[in-house]
Amino acid sequence: ALFTTPAGNPDLVWFGKKSDPSSLIVASDNGTLQVMSAVNGQIQWRKDLCDHHDTVTSLSAHPEGNLLASASLDCSIKIWCPEENNASVSSLGGSDAHTDSVWDVVYASADTLVSVGQDG
């Protein structure tokens, strides 16, 4: 299942500037994020973003359109800059890190990221 989460629900977000999102980001069960573009009415694959080690369960685009957060069954949350050529990624961690699967992540505002996981 390339475009579905374990529950069978697709998790995807349009990504880019609010006025003109240019990319479609799709979560996958193999730990990758697939970056696609809409060109002449067709969806075309551009690249895979790889850093999770298990199913990607949730995606959330930053309100300013420059960052993307992803959550995974591998207990991690990643912050991506998917439009950069190297698609840089950062991991959130420290004492507030999840110790079990992360089910959902959402930007509540430009400076607040909220997540929920198996660990509460």
C-alpha positions in Angstrom: 0.0 0.0 0.0 2.0 2.9 -1.3 -0.4 5.7 -0.5 -2.1 4.5 2.7 -1.4 4.4 6.4 -2.0 1.2 8.4 -5.6 2.2 9.1 -6.1 2.4 5.3 -6.5 6.1 5.2 -4.4 8.1 2.8 -2.2 10.8 4.4 -1.2 13.5 2.0 -0.8 17.3 2.0 -0.5 19.9 -0.6 2.7 21.8 0.1 4.1 25.2 -0.9 3.0 28.8 -0.7 -0.5 29.2 0.6 -1.7 30.9 -2.5 -0.2 28.3 -4.9 0.8 25.0 -3.3 3.1 23.3 -5.9 3.8 19.9 -4.4 1.8 17.0 -3.2 3.5 15.1 -0.3 2.3 11.5 0.2 3.1 9.4 3.3 4.0 5.7 2.8 4.2 2.6 4.8 7.8 2.0 3.9 9.0 5.1 5.8 9.4 7.4 2.8 7.6 10.6 1.8 6.9 10.9 -1.9 7.1 14.4 -3.3 5.0 14.9 -6.4 4.0 17.9 -8.6 0.9 18.7 -10.6 2.0 19.4 -14.1 -0.6 20.0 -16.9 -3.3 18.3 -14.8 -1.1 15.2 -14.2 0.6 14.2 -10.9 4.3 13.4 -11.5 6.7 11.9 -9.0 9.7 14.2 -8.2 11.6 12.5 -5.4 11.4 10.4 -2.3 12.4 11.8 1.2 13.9 9.0 3.3 14.7 9.2 7.0 11.9 7.3 8.8 12.4 3.6 9.6 8.7 2.6 9.7 5.3 3.7 8.4 4.7 7.4 8.2 1.4 8.0 9.9 0.9 11.8 9.7 1.9 14.9 7.7 1.4 18.6 8.5 2.5 21.6 6.4 3.8 24.6 8.2 1.4 27.6 7.9 4.1 29.6 6.0 4.5 26.8 3.5 8.3 26.2 3.9 8.4 23.3 6.4 6.7 19.9 6.6 6.4 17.8 9.8 6.0 14.0 9.6 5.2 11.4 12.3 6.0 7.7 12.2 5.6 4.4 13.9 9.4 4.6 14.5 8.6 6.9 17.5 10.0 10.0 15.7 8.9 13.3 14.3 10.9 14.8 11.4 10.9 18.4 10.2 11.6 18.7 6.4 12.4 21.4 3.9 11.1 19.4 1.0 11.6 22.1 -1.7 15.3 22.3 -1.1 17.5 20.2 -3.5 18.8 18.1 -0.6 15.5 18.2 1.3 17.1 18.8 4.7 15.6 17.0 7.6 15.8 17.5 11.4 14.6 15.1 14.1 12.7 16.3 17.2 13.9 14.7 20.4 15.2 15.4 23.8 13.3 14.8 27.0 10.0 15.5 25.3 10.5 12.8 22.6 8.0 10.0 22.1 8.9 6.6 23.4 6.3 4.8 21.3 4.6 5.1 17.9 3.6 8.7 16.9 0.1 8.7 15.4 -0.5 12.4 14.5 1.3 15.7 14.2 -0.1 19.1 13.4 1.1 22.7 13.3 -1.3 24.4 15.7 0.3 27.7 14.7 3.5 29.0 13.1 5.5 28.3 16.3 3.6 25.4 17.8 3.8 21.7 16.7 1.5 19.3 18.5 1.8 15.5 18.4 0.0 12.5 19.9 1.3 9.0 20.1 0.8 5.6 21.6 2.7 6.8 24.7 0.1 9.6 25.4 
